[in-house]
Amino acid sequence: MPKLNPLGIIRYMAKYKSISMGGFARIAKALSDQNRVRALMMLCQGELCVCQLIEMLGLAPSTVSKHMSILFQAGLVDARKQGRWNYYRLADDDAPEGVRQAIRWVQSTLADNKQIHADAKQVRRVCKMDKAALCARYKDQKPTHGGLKTRKGR
Protein backbone atom coordinates (compact mmCIF):
# COMPACT_ATOMS: atom_id res chain seq x y z
CA MET A 1 0.00 0.00 0.00
CA PRO A 2 1.44 3.40 -0.88
CA LYS A 3 2.16 5.73 2.00
CA LEU A 4 -0.27 8.57 2.44
CA ASN A 5 1.47 11.87 1.88
CA PRO A 6 1.23 13.86 5.16
CA LEU A 7 1.52 17.12 3.22
CA GLY A 8 -1.46 16.06 1.14
CA ILE A 9 -3.71 15.77 4.15
CA ILE A 10 -2.36 19.03 5.58
CA ARG A 11 -3.15 20.87 2.35
CA TYR A 12 -6.50 19.14 1.98
CA MET A 13 -7.64 19.90 5.52
CA ALA A 14 -6.12 23.38 5.66
CA LYS A 15 -9.12 24.62 3.69
CA TYR A 16 -11.34 23.74 6.65
CA LYS A 17 -10.69 25.71 9.80
CA SER A 18 -13.39 23.96 11.85
CA ILE A 19 -10.89 21.54 13.36
CA SER A 20 -8.66 22.20 16.34
CA MET A 21 -4.94 21.48 16.36
CA GLY A 22 -5.60 18.58 18.74
CA GLY A 23 -8.30 17.20 16.46
CA PHE A 24 -6.00 17.50 13.49
CA ALA A 25 -3.21 15.70 15.37
CA ARG A 26 -5.56 12.86 16.34
CA ILE A 27 -6.65 12.43 12.71
CA ALA A 28 -3.04 12.54 11.48
CA LYS A 29 -2.03 9.93 14.08
CA ALA A 30 -4.97 7.71 13.16
CA LEU A 31 -4.02 7.81 9.48
CA SER A 32 -0.33 7.14 10.12
CA ASP A 33 -0.75 3.35 10.33
CA GLN A 34 -1.57 1.12 7.35
CA ASN A 35 -3.72 -1.27 9.39
CA ARG A 36 -5.83 1.61 10.69
CA VAL A 37 -6.24 2.96 7.16
CA ARG A 38 -7.21 -0.51 5.95
CA ALA A 39 -9.78 -0.83 8.76
CA LEU A 40 -11.16 2.60 7.93
CA MET A 41 -11.53 1.63 4.28
CA MET A 42 -13.16 -1.71 5.23
CA LEU A 43 -15.82 0.30 7.04
CA CYS A 44 -16.75 1.95 3.73
CA GLN A 45 -18.67 -1.30 3.11
CA GLY A 46 -20.79 -0.68 6.23
CA GLU A 47 -20.80 -1.45 9.93
CA LEU A 48 -18.53 -4.31 11.05
CA CYS A 49 -18.20 -6.24 14.27
CA VAL A 50 -14.79 -6.18 15.91
CA CYS A 51 -14.50 -9.95 15.35
CA GLN A 52 -14.92 -9.36 11.61
CA LEU A 53 -12.15 -6.74 11.67
CA ILE A 54 -9.91 -9.13 13.63
CA GLU A 55 -10.52 -11.84 11.03
CA MET A 56 -9.80 -9.56 8.07
CA LEU A 57 -6.76 -7.76 9.47
CA GLY A 58 -5.25 -10.98 10.84
CA LEU A 59 -4.09 -9.20 14.00
CA ALA A 60 -4.48 -9.98 17.68
CA PRO A 61 -7.77 -8.80 19.23
CA SER A 62 -5.93 -6.40 21.54
CA THR A 63 -4.10 -4.86 18.57
CA VAL A 64 -7.30 -4.39 16.59
CA SER A 65 -8.93 -2.91 19.69
CA LYS A 66 -6.15 -0.37 20.06
CA HIS A 67 -6.30 0.56 16.37
CA MET A 68 -10.06 1.04 16.53
CA SER A 69 -9.75 3.08 19.72
CA ILE A 70 -7.36 5.47 17.95
CA LEU A 71 -9.72 5.79 14.97
CA PHE A 72 -12.60 6.41 17.39
CA GLN A 73 -10.68 9.05 19.36
CA ALA A 74 -9.93 10.84 16.09
CA GLY A 75 -13.65 10.88 15.32
CA LEU A 76 -13.18 8.91 12.10
CA VAL A 77 -15.38 6.03 13.26
CA ASP A 78 -18.43 5.64 15.46
CA ALA A 79 -18.96 2.66 17.74
CA ARG A 80 -21.77 0.90 19.49
CA LYS A 81 -21.52 -1.86 22.03
CA GLN A 82 -23.81 -4.86 21.87
CA GLY A 83 -23.18 -7.33 24.64
CA ARG A 84 -19.50 -8.14 24.72
CA TRP A 85 -18.63 -6.86 21.24
CA ASN A 86 -18.22 -3.50 19.61
CA TYR A 87 -19.49 -2.61 16.18
CA TYR A 88 -17.80 0.12 14.15
CA ARG A 89 -18.87 2.27 11.24
CA LEU A 90 -17.52 5.35 9.50
CA ALA A 91 -18.35 8.63 11.18
CA ASP A 92 -21.65 9.87 9.85
CA ASP A 93 -22.83 13.17 8.44
CA ASP A 94 -22.96 14.91 11.81
CA ALA A 95 -19.18 14.47 12.28
CA PRO A 96 -17.10 17.66 12.09
CA GLU A 97 -16.31 18.86 8.58
CA GLY A 98 -12.59 18.18 9.02
CA VAL A 99 -13.33 14.53 9.86
CA ARG A 100 -15.59 14.11 6.84
CA GLN A 101 -12.96 15.73 4.62
CA ALA A 102 -10.25 13.41 5.95
CA ILE A 103 -12.40 10.36 5.22
CA ARG A 104 -13.14 11.58 1.69
CA TRP A 105 -9.44 12.31 1.13
CA VAL A 106 -8.44 8.78 2.17
CA GLN A 107 -11.20 7.26 0.03
CA SER A 108 -10.23 9.23 -3.07
CA THR A 109 -6.48 8.73 -2.56
CA LEU A 110 -6.80 4.96 -2.21
CA ALA A 111 -9.67 4.37 -4.65
CA ASP A 112 -7.43 2.40 -7.05
CA ASN A 113 -5.21 0.71 -4.47
CA LYS A 114 -4.81 -3.06 -4.95
CA GLN A 115 -4.71 -3.80 -1.19
CA ILE A 116 -7.91 -1.84 -0.63
CA HIS A 117 -9.65 -3.71 -3.48
CA ALA A 118 -8.49 -7.03 -2.02
CA ASP A 119 -9.74 -5.95 1.40
CA ALA A 120 -13.15 -5.03 -0.08
CA LYS A 121 -13.45 -8.57 -1.48
CA GLN A 122 -12.46 -9.94 1.91
CA VAL A 123 -15.13 -7.81 3.61
CA ARG A 124 -17.78 -9.30 1.35
CA ARG A 125 -16.49 -12.83 2.10
CA VAL A 126 -16.34 -12.33 5.87
CA CYS A 127 -19.78 -10.68 5.97
CA LYS A 128 -21.22 -13.89 4.49
CA MET A 129 -19.76 -15.93 7.37
CA ASP A 130 -21.86 -16.82 10.39
CA LYS A 131 -21.11 -13.98 12.81
CA ALA A 132 -21.79 -16.07 15.92
CA ALA A 133 -19.31 -18.73 14.79
CA LEU A 134 -16.76 -16.10 13.84
CA CYS A 135 -17.07 -14.31 17.17
CA ALA A 136 -16.89 -17.63 19.03
CA ARG A 137 -13.27 -17.92 17.89
CA TYR A 138 -12.47 -14.98 20.14
CA LYS A 139 -14.97 -15.76 22.92
CA ASP A 140 -12.41 -16.91 25.47
CA GLN A 141 -10.18 -13.90 24.93
CA LYS A 142 -10.51 -10.62 26.78
CA PRO A 143 -13.26 -8.31 25.53
CA THR A 144 -11.93 -6.00 22.85
CA HIS A 145 -13.30 -2.70 24.00
CA GLY A 146 -10.08 -0.76 24.54
CA GLY A 147 -11.79 1.44 27.11
CA LEU A 148 -14.07 2.72 24.39
CA LYS A 149 -17.10 4.82 25.22
CA THR A 150 -19.73 5.07 22.53
CA ARG A 151 -21.04 8.46 21.51
CA LYS A 152 -24.64 9.13 22.43
CA GLY A 153 -26.99 9.47 19.53
CA ARG A 154 -24.76 7.57 17.13
N, C-alpha and C positions, 0 to 999 in steps of 0.2 A: 504494500500500500504506500503511495507517495506521501511524504510528510506534508502536513498542512503548513503553508507559509504564514508564520506569525504576523508578518507585516501585512499580509492580505486581510486577516481578520481585523487588525488595527485600523486599516484604511476603511474597510467595509463598515465597521461599527462606529468609526469616528463621525460619520454623518448623523448619528443618533445620540443626542446628549442626554437621553433619559436614563442612562445607566451610571451608577456610581463607580468610582475607581475600584472599590472592593468587589462590586458585582462584576465588573470587567475582569478583574483578576481571577475570580472564581470560574468564570466562563473560560478564560484562557487556560487555567489549570485543568479544567475538565476536558478540554479539547487537546491537551498535550500528550495523551496516551492513546495508542492505536486501538486497544481493546475497548476503551470508553467510547471512542468514535464509532467503532463497529457496533457496539451495543446501542448507541444513539440511532444509528442508521437502521438497525434491526427493528427498532420501535416505529419506524416509518410505516411498517406493515400493520401496526396496531398494537394494542396492549398485550404484554407478555408477562407470564408468571416468572418469578426469579428462577424456578427450576428449569424453565425453558431456556433462559439466558445462560444458565450454568451449562446445560447440555450443548448449546450452540458455540459458546466461547471455549469450552473445554478447559475451564479453569476451576480452581477450588471454590466451594461455596463462599468462604470468607473473603476471597479475592473479588469475586463478582459482587458481593455485598458492599465491599469498600468502593469499588468502581461506581456502583449505582448510587451510593451515598454521596459521592463527589458530584455526580451528574445532578442529583436532586438538590444539593446545596447550591449549585450554580443556577438552579431554576430551569434547567434544560429538560427535565423530566418531572412528571407528577407520579405520585405513588398512592396506592391504597392497600390496606392490610385486610386480608380475609383469612381468619384463623391464624395459622402459623406462617403463612406465606405472604409475600408482598407481590403486588402486580404493578408494573410500570408502563407508562405511556409518555409520548412526547408532551411537552408543555402545551397547553391549549391556547386558544385565542386571547384569553385574559392575562397571559404572561406579559411581562414588560416588553416593549418594542425591541430593546437590545437583545433579549433572549430569542425572540422570534426571528430577528435578523440573523443571529448567529446560526440558528437551526437551518434557515434557508441557505445561508452561505455554505455550510457543510454539505447540505444536500446537493446544491448546484456544483460545488467543487468536485464532489466524488460521484457524480451521476454516472460516469462512464468507467468507474473503477472496477477491475475484475474481482477483487476481494469482496467488494460490496455486492456485486451481482451474485457471487457464489453464496454469500451470507443470506441474500434474499431467497434463494432457492432453498437454503437450509431452514430458514424460518418457515416456509411453506411446508417442508417435510416434517419439522418438529411440531408444528401446529396440528398436524393430522394425527399425531401420536396421542394415546390415551394419557391425559394430564395426570390422573391419579396414579397411574403406573410410573410415569416419569418422575413425579414428585416423591413417590415411595422410595426411589433410589437414594434420596437425600434425607429421608425421614429420621434416621437415627443420628444425623449430624445436628450440630447446633442450629437454631433458627438463624436465618440469614437476613436479619433486619438492620444491622449496622447502626443501631441507635436512631433509626429513621422515624421521624414524626410526619404523618401525612398532613397535607394542607387541607384545611376545612373548605368545603365547597368544591373540591376537585375530585 
